[in-house]
Amino acid sequence: MIASDRLILWHRTPHGAELLHASGDAALPFAVFADANPLTDDPRVLAAEYAGAPRLLLPTGRIDAPDPVEAAVRTWSRQSWAMLSRFCGEVAKSSLRIWLLPAAGDVLSDAPRTAVFMAEHLGLGFVLEPVALLTPAMLDHADDHLDRIAGSLGHHAACAAIFIADVRVSAGSLVRCPVGRGTIGARRLARFLTACRADLPVVLVADAAEEQRAALADAARTTP
């Protein structure tokens, strides 16, 4: 289901992750993920730190506040949207190629906001991690939500890769885990993957990557 030349592995590092070609043929990483916050970090410092990266993948950022409602309102405000826009513009001045990783609770928290931001910022790209756009409250209707995400973003021109991971609930939050070790399951994730562009690179968590790849392939064969 996932050809070797499409497979990218997500290796955690102390400050983010390296996305490496599974084949090991490429001299450079596919991308580098920086665990940064565009709403608070200095874009010039980040650009200098990752100057040698072929592509820099970033979360879209969020505002922390004691009150979750206040945090959400401030994160999804026009001001935060403008801050993310300025941050991306400053990093781009360094000729560093930027990709964003949308996630629930961040500035780009869902498919509609992601699509609008990409339309306003031509030249930017994003990596689509479908389970990152879910919340615990959405799990009971995960099929519907994932179908809508695939329909909205799975064929988007700015989509640079699909990150297929599962999630488990921990302390009221969703935590990324390898395919088959969470609540979504290989069958549903395989269905999502087949609904997206077939030429896109596919990112898997490096832990048990071949096991995940086999589970997705088996699910794709056995699912109508």
DAVENCOR-V343363 format. One line per field, one symbol per residue. ss: DSSP state (H for helix, E for strand, C for the rest). phi: phi as a letter, one per 30 degrees, with the letter a starting at -180 (. if undefined). psi: psi as a letter, one per 20 degrees, with the letter a starting at -180 (. if undefined). Layout:
# DAVENCOR-V343363
ss = ???
phi = ???
psi = ???
This chain:
# DAVENCOR-V343363
ss = CCCHHHEEEEEEECCEEEEEECCCCCCCCCEEEECCCCCCCCHHHHHHHCCCCCCEEEECCCCCCCCHHHHHHHHCCHHHHHHHHHHHHHHHCCCCCEEEECCCCCCCCCHHHHHHHHHHCCCCEEEECHHHHCCHHHHHHHHHHHHHHHHHHCCCCCEEEEECCEEEEECCEEEEECCCCCCCCHHHHHHHHHCCCCCCEEEEECCCHHHHHHHHHHHHHHCC
phi = .cdedcdbcccdbeblacccdddidddcddabccdcbedbdddddddddcedddaccbdcjaccaecedddddddcddddedddddedddddddiddcbccdaejceccaddddddddddbdjdbbccceddccbedcddbeedddddddddbdbddddcacccbcbbdbhibcbdadejcbcdjddddddddddcedcdeccbeddhdddddddddddddcce
psi = hoqhiipppooqrhjcqpoqphhjhqhqqgrpppmroiihqohhgghhhkhjphpopqriqqppqhohggggghgjrhghghggggghgghhhjjpppqqnqqpirgnirgghgggghhimphqrqpongiijqrhiihhkhggghghgghhiijqhiphrpoorrqqpokjrppqrqpijaigqhghhhgggiirpiiqqppqphplghggghhggghhhip.
